[in-house]
Amino acid sequence: QMNTVMNTREKINILERRQLELKAEMQKSDEHALKCAKSGLNFQETYPEDWTSYETSRKEYNKNERVLTGLYDQLATEEEAAKTAMMSSMANGMEA
């Protein structure tokens, strides 16, 4: 059971690191997006490469957020099961 918890934790860690990378990628275009907003320019037309990079990162980021929500729930369930198993094992050991 602890092995399952560790696998889920590792999946979460990998995705959380990826989320940081994606945030950084999206922030790269913030300056251009702000400049366009202030000037009334179309960001997608003015900086097509930035826009494509931002949109690609944003879509992956949002998908990962949904996956992470499921993994957090799964981890909580696994940790509770491991705790219950440990308590049961300890109780059985005391009876012997």
KAKA-V729308 format. One line per field, one symbol per residue. ss: DSSP state (H for helix, E for strand, L for the rest). A space follows every 10 residues. Layout:
ss: ???
This chain:
ss: LHHHHHHHHH HHHHHHHHHH HHHHHHHHLH HHHHHHHHHL LLHHHHLHHH HHHHHHHHHH HHHHHHHHHH HHHHHHHHHH HHHHHHHHHH HHHHHL
